[in-house]
Structures are given as structure tokens and as C-alpha cells.
Amino acid sequence: MESILIEQLPASRRTLRLAVVTETYPPEVNGVALSLFRFVEGLRARNHEIQLIRPRQDHAEQAAQGNGFDEVLTGGMPIPRYPDLKMGLPAKRALIKQWLLRRPDLVHIVTEGPLGWSALQAALKLKIPVCSDFRTNFHSYSQHYGIGWLKKSIVGYLRKFHNRTLLTMVPTEHMRAELAATGFSNLRVVARGVDTQLFNPERRSESLRREWGVTADTLVVIHVGRLAAEKNPAALMAAFLAIRQRQPRARLVLVGEGPEAKALRSKLPDAIFTGARRGEDLATHYASGDLFLFPSLTETFGNVTLEAMASGLPLVAYDYAAAAQHVRHCSNGLLAPYGSTDDFTKMAGDLAAMHAHEPALFSAMGRNARLTTESLDWACVVKQLETLLLSIV
């Protein structure tokens, strides 16, 4: 009797049909859009089917045609003080119609505006599993725009929104604990990654530094981010003043745009304002600096922290969000107690003094910053997200 050979084939990996609802996506430039892009592309590379639902952005329409996956563009309206972004309008009936024709396995809601709320209502009505992200501290922003009295109501809305989903993803353990203390439930930490090939010390450009009018030994201080009140520009200016007291020839380079740009130009006449930068151009700007300042107190994560570290820059930041997770005080940067402008300012001056008088120690801190990020590959982060999504359905 002939023997029978039974071939052991590996089980095929499960794939999802995932509807992602968001108010922002590239080519828009912000932390939510760029990190979401990484997650979407990573999941697509792992053969998951993505339907992206977002407001129609006039400047993005041509780019949208080349995403290579299903997009549903909805109505939107400009967000006050954020003219380049739109808030999605309610679209419950349209989403129900879409999902009756092509039912997703899971709905993932990234932003909590009217579009996100209507997506939540549509998913619950159709009994489709739904999860969410907590990506923006809208409740913290309120105090910077004269509506601090609405903070309690905003927190209440966000809690109601997220607690109706099966789970809410947050980027740090600190954020998980903070939200849990205010009544949010079913929270899961999903880290953020960084592209260490794009953001790399080897992109340092002496020609760009010459455009800035600096020499090889000039201390160039970099800040990347939206120039807005919630990013704490007062602490940035105070810190740079402390740096100038230690190194009078230091230059400040501000990469980004925002409503505070005009005021900052008048208060910092010697600073270099580059506007928004993207891709390799942005990476070159990071790597061509020497020291990174990140004074924001309203981040859920702070992607720019990892981008600066991957670029080999020692930094000064507050002890929370991404910095609390990845900065080791006096090893790859300096951490100021949360909210202490005096400490933040003093540490900026101390790091400038180290650059001048202890260059070997300063350089070692930059190398350590780079080494910290080399294990934060996006592929690993996407795999963690995939495992979590598959556990829901």
C-alpha cells in the first residue's frame, strides 16, 4: 500500500475589510494625518482592505485620486483657526447606504467631529464592530482659544463618544492613565513609530546651513510644529533667550505655519521661518540643526519628538507624552517637569552651554537619541495594531 503524503500548509492570515473615518489625511501636514497614513499603508501592505472616509479637501482632490484604495469623500466646513483643515459634516444616512452595500468587518474612527459621531451612529445601527482613536487633546486646546469654560463639556462629549466603542486606542501609558481617571473605559496603548531611514543624521546639509547664514560651529536650534497658542510659544521664546545668553550667535529655525506666525516674526526678528516642510526636505531641516526644543503641553503623543531624535538631535521637552516614553534625562535629552517654564528654560541654556564647552558629551547625547529610535520601526507598530484589530472581530 502506498503511503500518503500530507502536506502541512500554513493557515492563511486573516484579513479585514476596515472602514477608517477621519477628518484629516495627507497631503495635509499634521501628526494625526501623517501617523494615520503610516497605519493605513502598513495595513494595506499586510493585505487588509481599507475604505477611507474623510471630508473633501479642495487642495487634496488631485492627490486623492492616486491613493489606490476606496475613498468616500464627504462634505466639510473649515475649522476655526485651522483654515487648511475641515470638519466633516454628519453623513449617517450616506454611510448606512454605503455599508449596506459593502459591509465592513470593522469601523475605526480616528476623529470625534460630526463625521465621526455619525459614523459611530451608523455602525451601531448596523451592528458593525467599532473602535476609536484618541489622537487630539481638544479639551486641553480649549483654554488657548478663550473657551476654557467649555472644557468640562468637551471632556463629557469625548468620554461619551469613546465609551460607546469597543475600545479606544491611545499612544502612551500616561494618556491611558489620564483618561481612565476621568471615566474613559476600554483603553489600549498603541505606540507610534518613526521612519528612521527618512529621518537620519546623514541628511545633514552644510549647504542648507549656509543658506541660514550659519557656520559649522554655530548652534542651530530647531523647532518643528504648528505655530499656534496651544504649542506654548512663550516657553519657546524664553528658552531661546536663555540659549542666546550662553551662545549669543545661536540661531533659531522654526519649521511650520500657523496663526501665531505673524506675532512670532515680530518678537523673533532674527529667527528663520521656513514654512511647512515635507518628506526629505523636512528630514534635511531636522538633521541640519543641532538642538531641538519642544515646549508643547497639549500633545497626545508628539511625533516630532521621535523625528528629531531619529535625526540625531538632543532635545529639551516636558516630561510627558512621547518624551516621557523615550527621552532618558541627561542621556539622549533633557526633561523638564510638566508645566515648569523655568526648568524648561534653564535646561535649554544648559544644553547650549554643553554644546559650547563639552562638545563630546553633547554629540554623545545626539547619538543616544538616534539609537533610541532605531527599535521604533513602523512595521512593528503596525503589526501591534493589526493584532489588536483582529482581536475585536
HELIX and SHEET records of a PDB file:
HELIX    1   1 GLY A   31  ALA A   45  1                                  15    
HELIX    2   2 ASP A   58  ALA A   60  5                                   3    
HELIX    3   3 GLU A   61  ALA A   64  1                                   4    
HELIX    4   4 LYS A   92  LEU A  101  1                                  10    
HELIX    5   5 PRO A  114  LYS A  125  1                                  12    
HELIX    6   6 PHE A  138  TYR A  141  1                                   4    
HELIX    7   7 SER A  142  TYR A  145  5                                   4    
HELIX    8   8 GLY A  148  LEU A  150  5                                   3    
HELIX    9   9 LYS A  151  ASN A  163  1                                  13    
HELIX   10  10 GLU A  173  ALA A  181  1                                   9    
HELIX   11  11 PRO A  201  ARG A  203  5                                   3    
HELIX   12  12 GLU A  206  GLU A  211  1                                   6    
HELIX   13  13 ALA A  229  LYS A  231  5                                   3    
HELIX   14  14 PRO A  233  ARG A  246  1                                  14    
HELIX   15  15 ALA A  261  LYS A  267  1                                   7    
HELIX   16  16 GLY A  279  ALA A  287  1                                   9    
HELIX   17  17 ASN A  303  ALA A  310  1                                   8    
HELIX   18  18 ALA A  321  HIS A  326  1                                   6    
HELIX   19  19 THR A  341  HIS A  357  1                                  17    
HELIX   20  20 PRO A  359  THR A  373  1                                  15    
HELIX   21  21 TRP A  378  ILE A  392  1                                  15    
SHEET    1   A 7 ASP A  70  THR A  74  0                                        
SHEET    2   A 7 GLU A  49  PRO A  55  1                                        
SHEET    3   A 7 ARG A  17  VAL A  21  1                                        
SHEET    4   A 7 LEU A 106  ILE A 109  1                                        
SHEET    5   A 7 VAL A 130  ASP A 133  1                                        
SHEET    6   A 7 THR A 168  VAL A 170  1                                        
SHEET    7   A 7 LEU A 187  VAL A 189  1                                        
SHEET    1   B 2 GLY A  76  ILE A  79  0                                        
SHEET    2   B 2 TYR A  82  GLY A  88 -1                                        
SHEET    1   C 6 ILE A 272  GLY A 275  0                                        
SHEET    2   C 6 ARG A 251  VAL A 255  1                                        
SHEET    3   C 6 VAL A 220  VAL A 224  1                                        
SHEET    4   C 6 LEU A 291  PHE A 294  1                                        
SHEET    5   C 6 LEU A 315  TYR A 318  1                                        
SHEET    6   C 6 GLY A 333  ALA A 336  1                                        
END                                                                             
